[in-house]
Amino acid sequence: MNRGNRLPRQQRRAAADAFATEPPDRVIPSAGPADASVTDAAVGHDSTSVRARDLFDDRRFVMLFLARTISVLGAAFGPVALAFGVLDLPGASATTLTIVLTAQTVPQIALMLFGGVVADRMPRFRLMTCAELLSAAAFLALAVMFVTGAAPLPAVAAAAAMSGIALALYYPALTGVVPDVVAEDRLQTANGVLRFGVNTARLLGMALAGGAVALVGAGWALAVNAAGFAVAAVLLAGLGSTVSRRPPARTSMPAELRDGWREFASRQWLWAIVLQFAFVIAAMQAAFGVLGPVVAESDLGGAPAWSAILAGQGLGTIVGVFVAIRVRPRRPLVVATGMVFPVALPMALLGVGAPVYAVASGAFVTGVAFTVFGVLWETTMQREVPREALSRVSAYDGLGSFMFGPLGLIAAAPLAQSVGPRTALLLCSALVAAATAGALCAPGVRRLRAPAAVEAPVEGRGRQTPPTTSPDSAAVTVTASVAGPSETHAKSRHRLPDTVAARTHRTSGRCSTARVQCVPPCRPT
């Protein structure tokens, strides 16, 4: 928003007076989006911890948190159990495992855009529930086949494909469901808390998966995976929805995909960072999937050394959550994109022959930085993309980000044979740095500012209410913080939204985004 759209002095003063009664630990110090006085400093420890605790007063957020954490904990058993279960089949080989993994991956990528359209058409928590149940059925079928020994390859591949379809439906809905559950001014903290549960569960699951396969076998380990998905589905089914959506227009799926593409392509910051990650993930797949284990096996002591490096990265992802929920940068994408540079660090250290402790330390820094990027990126998408198109845009994000990943795996071995694994790792490091620098050159990435936000107290089930003491003061707050000089709310006709963001209304007579919308839609007066 430029300075020409700033509110009149009297309205800004009225808004400040209305919020002046709030406790200091509830307020994020910030001015308007165009005010140069907004700082990049982190929010204080007490303020952030209070907001994180307040999220757990909301039953719906708690259920989402538990569903995500339990789902990821169970899913962490899947890759190890599936790989060893397939390889234990009579006559199985690496080719057999490739067939199964390809059957799982292809529908996941091919149906991602379809999942985005469906997630924007129906309540997202319902789609996520269906996807979790589909995953539970797929892994239960795999568990039964491996436990009984009756596991023909076509049936195993079909069950793996079913799990890939479920993930294609689940991923686009996931980004969009968070703003359906929490208020806009708590999105960053909510994303950070969710990441804490996910990262902790993934680390714990990876640590337990190998032992579970060794002790009880791949089939029973896959049964644990299925149980985790089933429990998550039950939790999501009880989530419900308080978001009132307009009846969907009867348009075709290609038309909705085109609308989603327009939303995606019209935001330079969005497609620039997705293009960046197409190369970053290709480099990561090559480095951490093939080249890193090769160097660890030949020069660092094998599996124990590689496990220490991965453990350092996993620990970093947990510590990074505490950083991510505290930082409140004025330009979130500049900070987020800069956090991708450390991804090149462990690749470079492996390439120059650094000792294990140095590479593990670099991997720890990567884990911290990557988590901060993820939280800021998800929060920015949820704030800037209209909610009715958020899942389709998330689908384009996922499809674009992972489109070169398989090429990285395919190119890793020939590259290592031609120039050596260490040199190949240095090339991967350079690719990450170059792609990140290129993204920072995009004006849209550098110019996007975080919206000014003031946290209101939490009442009832965590819903945000304006900090007012009377209906009159509530009307003043809404008019001062949302409406433009010639546009006001008729307080007798409108219900206040859950979160009052500092946005102006369009003169077309409806609110500027689905996240700031009166019921019924306001009309300029």
N, C-alpha and C positions, 0 to 999 in steps of 0.2 A: 504494500500500500504506500503510495507516495504522500508527500506532505500536503498536497492539495486536498486529500481526502480525510485529513485529520479532523477530529471533532472540535467544535467551538470550545473556547476556554471555559465558559460557564458549565457546559456539560461535562468536561473533563473534571472540573472541580467537584461537581455533584457526585460523580462516580467515586472520586477519591474519598469524599466525606462518607459515602455509603459503606465503603470498605474499611474505613478507619477504625471501626469497632472490632475488627477481627484480631485474634491473637497473632503476635508476630510470627510464630512458628507455622502458621497456616498460609503465609503469603510468600510467593516467589517474587523477589524484587525485579520488576521489569516495567518498561514503559511501552509506548506504541512500537509496532514493528519497524517503523522508519526512524526511531529515535536512536541516535548514536550513543546515548548514555547506557544502553543495555550492555551489560558486561558478559564476558565468557566465563566468569568465575563459577565454580561449583556451588551448589546450594549447601548450606550448613548441615552437619551430621544430624542434629536433632530434628530439623525440619524434614529431611528425607526419611528418617526412620519413622517419624510419626505418620507420614503419608503411607509408607509401606505397611505399617501395622493397621492403619485404617482400612486398607483394602481387604483385610481378612475379617472385617466386620460385615462385609457384603457376602451373603450366602452364595450368590451366583458366581462371584469371582472365586470363592473357595472351591466350588464345584468344578469350575474350569481349571483351576490350578491343579487339583487332585487328578482330574481326568487326563490332563497333559502329562503330569509327572508319572502316573501309573502306566499310561500308554507307552511312554518312552522307555520306562524301566523294563517292561515286557519286551518291547521291540529290540532292545539291546541284545537279547538272547538270539534273535532271529538270524543275523548274518553268520555267526559262528555255527549255530546248530544246523542251519540249512546247508552250509558248505560241507560240514563233516557228515551230515546225514546223506547227502548225495554221493559223496566220495566213498561212503561205506556200502553203497549198493553194489550188487554183483556185477562185475565187468565195467564199473564206472571208471572214468578218467577225467582229465582236465576238460576234455571236450564236452563230456556230459554236464559238468558244472557250468560251463559256458552256455550251453543250451538253456539250462534252467534260469540262470541269471539274465540271459537275454530275454527270455519269455517274461520275466518280471519287469525288466526295464522298459521294453518297447511300449507296452500299453500305458505305463506311467508317463512317458513323454508324449505319446501320440494323443492321449485323451486329456492332457492338462488344460487345454483351452476349453474343451467341453465341460470340464469340472468348474471352470471359472464362470461360464454362462449359467450353469445350474445353480451355483452358489449365489449368484446375484438374483435369481428368480425366486428362490424359496428361502425360508429361515435357515441361516447357516448352521445353527446348532443341530437342526434335524438332519441336514446333509452329513455333518460330521458324525452324528450317531449312526447313520446308515453305513458310512464308510468304515467306522470302527467295527460294526457287526460283520461287514463283509470281510475285513481283515481277520477277525476272530474265526470265521468259518473257513477261510483259506488256510490259516495255520493249524486249525484243528484237523482239517483234512490231511495236511502234511504230517502232523503228529501221528494220526491213526495209521497212515501208510508206513511210516518208518518204524513204529512200534510193532506192527503186525508183520512187517517184512513184505507185504504186498504193495509194492511201490513201482508200478510201470512208469517209464520215463514220460509218456504223454500225459498221464494223470498228474505226475509231479509238476510238469511244466504248466499244465492248466491251472493248478492251485497257485503256483507262483504268479501266473498272469493275473489271477483274481486279486492277489495282494497288490499287484501293480496298479490295477484299475482302482482299487480302494484308495491308494495314495494319491492318484490323480484327482479324485473327488475331494479328498481331505485337505490337501495343501492349499488350494485357492480359498477355501472357506475359512481356514485358520487365521489368516491375516485380517479378514473382515470381521470375525466374530469378536475380537477384543474390543473395538469401539462400540459393539452392540451391548457389551457387558459393563464397561467402565466409562466414566465421564472423560471428555476430551482432555481436560487439564491433568488427568492422572494417567494418561496413556503411557508415557515414558516409564514411570515407576511400575505400572502394571506389566509392561513388556519385560522390564528387568527382572521382576519377581518371577514371572513365568519362565524366563530363561534360567534363573537359578534352579528352579525345580527340574527343568529339562536337562541342564548340564550335569547336575548332581546325579539324576537318575541314569543318564547315559554312562557316566563314569562308573557308577556302582554296577550297572548291568554288564558293562564290558568286563569288569573285574570278576563277576560271578559266572559269566557265560561259559568260559572255558572249563571251570571246575564242574559246572552243572552237566556239561556234555560228557566230561570224563567220568563222573560219578553215576549218572542215571541214564545217559545216552541222549542222542540228538532228538529222538522222538519226544521224550518227556520234557526236554528243554523247550521244544517248540510248543508243547502244551502249555507251559508257563507263559510263553508269548501270547498264545490265543486267550488265555485267562486274563492277561493284562488288557488286551483290547476289549474283551467283554465287560470288564469292570468299568473301563473308561466310557463305553457306550451307555451303561446304566447311569453314570454320573452326568453325561451330556444330555441324556433324555430328560433328566430332572432340571436342566438348566432353564428351560423356558425362554421366552423372549418378551421384552417390554418395548421393543422397537415397533412402532406402527409404520408399516410400509404401504406405499401407494399400490393399488392393484397393478400388476405388471401389464405393460402394453403388449398386445398380441403381435409380436414381431417374430420374424424367423431367426433361427440361430445364426446364420451368416450375417444378418443385419446387426444382431447384438454383438457379434465378434467385431464387426466393423466399428461399432460405437465404442467398444472397449479399446480397439486399436487407436482410434482418434484420441481418446483420453490418454493413452500411453504415449503416443507420438507427439502430442501437443506440449509435453513437458520435457524440456531438454535435459533437466537434471535427472529425470527418470531413465530415459533411454541411454544417456551417457554413462551412468553408473552400471546399468545392465550390460552395456557393451564392454565396459571395463571388466566386469566379473566373468564374462564369457572367456576372456583370456586368463584371468586370475585362476579360475577354477580348472581350466585346462592345465595350467602350470602346476597347480596343487595336486591334481590327479596323477600327473606324471611323476612329480617329486615324492609325494607321500605314498602313492600307490605302488610305484615300481623302483624308482631310482634310489630313494632313501633306504629302503630295506636292502637293496643290493650293496650299497656302501657300508651299511651297518654290518652286514654279513661278512664282508671281505676285510674291513678295517677296524671295526669298533667292538667286535665281540659277539655279533649275532643278535638273536632274539632278545636277550636281557637288555642290551644297549638300546635297541629300538623301542622296547617296552618303556624304558626310562624316559625316552624322548616323548613318546605319546602320553605318558603320565604327566610330564611337565606341561604339555599343551592342555590336557584335561584339567589340571589344577588351575591353569591360567584362565580357562573359561569360567570357572566358579568365582575366582577373585575378580574377574572383569565385571561381573554383575554388580558388585558393590561400587565400582567406579561408574558404571553406566547409569545407575539410578541417581547419582549425585550430580553429574555434569549437566549444566543447562546452557549450552553454547548459543550465542547469538546467531551464528551461521552453522546449523547442525551438520549440513552435508560437507562443509569444509573440514570439520573435525572428523566426521565419520570416514570420509574418503582418505584423509591423512592416516587414519588408523589401519589402513590396508598395507602401508609400506612395511610394517614389521613382519608381515607374512613372508616377505622375501628373506628375512634374517636367518631362520634355520636352514633354508636352502643354501644360502651363501656360506654359512658355517660348515655345513656338510661338504660343500664344494671345495673349501680351502683346507679341509682336513683337521678341523677343530676337534678337541676331545669331547667325550660324551657329555660331561657336565656343562660345557659351553653350549652345545647344541640343545640340550634339555632346557637351559636357561633361555635361549632364544625361542624355543617352542613355547615356554611359559609366557613370554612377552607376546608372542603371536596369539595365544589363547585369550589373554586380557584384551588386546587390541581388537580382535575379531568379534568378541562379545560386545564391546562398546559400539563397534560399527553396526552390528546386527540390531541392537536396541534403538539406536538413533535412526537407522534406516526404516525399520518397521514403524516407528512412531511418526516419522515424516510422511510416509505413505498414507498412514491412517488419518493424518491431519489434512493433507493436501489433496488427496484424491476423493472425489465424491463417493459417498458410501454406497450408492446404488451401483457403482461401477468398480468398486474396490476389488472384488474377487476376480473379475476379468483382467484387470490391470495386474493383479498378483500372479495370475496365470501367465501373462506375457513376461512378467519379471522372471518367474521360474524357468520358463521355456528358454528365454534368451540367455539367462545366466548359465544354464547347464548345457547349452547346445554344443559347445566345443569340448566338454568334459570327456566323452568317449574318444575323441581324437587325441587328447593328451595321453590317455592310456595306450592307444594304438601306436603313437609315435615314440613313446618312451624307450622301448627296447631297441628299435633301429637307431635312435639317436645315441643311446649309450654305446652301441657297438661301433658307431662311426667316430665319435669324438671322446668316448669314455664317460662313465657315469658322473664323475666329479665335474667335468666341464659341462655336461648336460644339466647338472643341478645349478651351476652358475648361470647358464642360459635361462633356466626357469626363473631364477631370482631376478635377472634383468628384465624378463618379460613382465613380471608382477610390478616392478618399479616403473617400467615404461607405461604400462596400462593405467596405473594409478596417477602418474603425472599427467597423462593425457586427459583423464577424467577431471582433474583439477583445473585444466585449461578451459573447460566448458563454462561460459558465463553463468548459465543457469545454476550450476553447482555452487559457484562462489557467491551468487547474489541471494539465494533463497534464505530468508530469515525465519526464525521460529516466531510464532505468534505470541503476542503478549497474553499472559494468562494469570489469573488470580485464583487461588484455591479457596473454595468455600467449605464450610464445615460439613461433616458427614452426618446425616441423620438417617434413622431407620435402617434400611438395608444397603447403605452406602451410596444412596442417591445424592447428587449435589443440589443444594438449594441456595438461592441468592442470599447474601448476608444482609438481611433486612429485618426490621422490627415491625413494619406495618405495610399494608398494601400500597400506601402512597409512596413509601420509600422504595418498595419493590419496583414500582412503575418508573421512578426516577433512575434506578440502577439500570434497568433494561434499556431505557431510552438513551442514557448517557453512554453505555458501553457497547450497544449494538446499533441502534438506529442512527441514521444520518440526520442532518439538520432539518430536512423536510419530511422525514419519515418517522412516525411514532407508532407505538403499540396502543391499541385500545384495551386497557387493562380489563374491562368488563367482558371482552370477547375472546381473550386469549389465555391459554395456559402457559406458564413459564416453562422454558426448556430445562432439561436437567443441568446443562452447563451453559453459562453465558459467556461467549467468547467475544473478543474485540473485533467484530466484523461488521461491515456495513451491508445494508440490504440493497438488492437490485431494484431499480425503478420499475421493473416488470411486475412487481407486486408479490414476489415470493422471496423467501430467505435465500441467502447466497449459497449455502450448502445444505446438504441433508443433515449435517451435524448441528446446525443452528437453525432450527425451524420451529415456528409457532404452530399451534394447533387451534383453530384452522390457520392456513397460511395468512400472513399479515398483508395488509394493503397500505400503500403510502397514503398519508393524509396531509 
